[in-house]
């Protein structure tokens, strides 16, 4: 099982699931070349939209054992497994202003 966080590097640095690998969705198809086609992949993002996109890209490239983690990092945090990720809660604000949220 491979946990793949498809959010951007800043979001990943702010908060992520321990043991996850960060491969942003924009490079998902290319970044996955280091994994075998038989890998069982579980994708995380903030809410799930990027996960679905990443899963689609991976399936197009031959990966068959690809899963979306329900709720993404927002759900993971809401379940109490980690701190709340400010960038997941308001992802467009930090990108628009160019500033990190604390």
N, C-alpha and C positions, 0 to 999 in steps of 0.2 A: 504494500500500500504506500502510495506517495501522495503527500499533501502538497498541493500547489496553490499558492496565493497569487492570483492574477491581478492584484491591485498594483499601483505604481510603487516605486521604491520608497518614496516618502511615507506613504500610508503603511507599507510593510514595516518600516523602521519604527513608526509610532506605536504599532501594536500588531502582533501576529500570533498565530498558533505555534507553540513550541514544536520544532521539528519540520515546519513547513519550508518549502523552497519557494522563493519569489521569482516568478517568471511573468512579467506584465503581459496582459492580454494582447497588447499591440505586437508583441514578438512571440506570442504563444506557439505558433507553428514552428518557428525557427528555433526557439529556445528549448523545445521539447526534443530536439534531435539527440540530446545526451541521454534520453530515456529510451528504454526498449519499447517496441510497439506492444509488447505484452504487459507492460506496467499497468497496475490498477491505480487510476488517478482520481483523486478527490479534489475538486476545485473550490476555492474560497474567493470571494470578493466582498465588497461592502454589503450589498443587498442581494445580489444574485444575477444581475443583468450581465455583467462582464463574465461571470461564470458560464452562463448559457452561451455567450458568444465564443468564449474559449473552448467549451466542449464541442461546439459545432466545428470550429477550426480543426480541432484535434481529430474528430471523427472523419473529416474530409481528408486528413492525412493518414488515415488507416488505424488510428487508435480506437479500440472498441470498448475497452473497460474504463469508461469515463463517467464520473458522477458529479453532480452539483451538490454541495453541502447546503441543506435547507437553511435559509436565513442568512447565510454568509457570516461575515464577522459581526454584523449587527446582532444577529441571533445568538451567536457564540457568546458575545459580551452580555447580552440581555439574560442569558441563562446563568450568568455568574461565573463563567469560566475564565474571564479576563476583564481587565478594565475597559471602560467604554472608550472607543476610538473616536476622537473628535472629528477626524477627517472622514470617518465613515458616516457619522451623523449628519455632517454638512459638507459633503465632498466638493461641491461647486464653489463654495465661498473661498476656500484656501487656494484653489486653482485660479479663481478669478482675480483675487487680490495679489497673488504671488507670495503671500505670507503664510507661515505655519500657524496653525491654531494650537493653543495650549490648553 
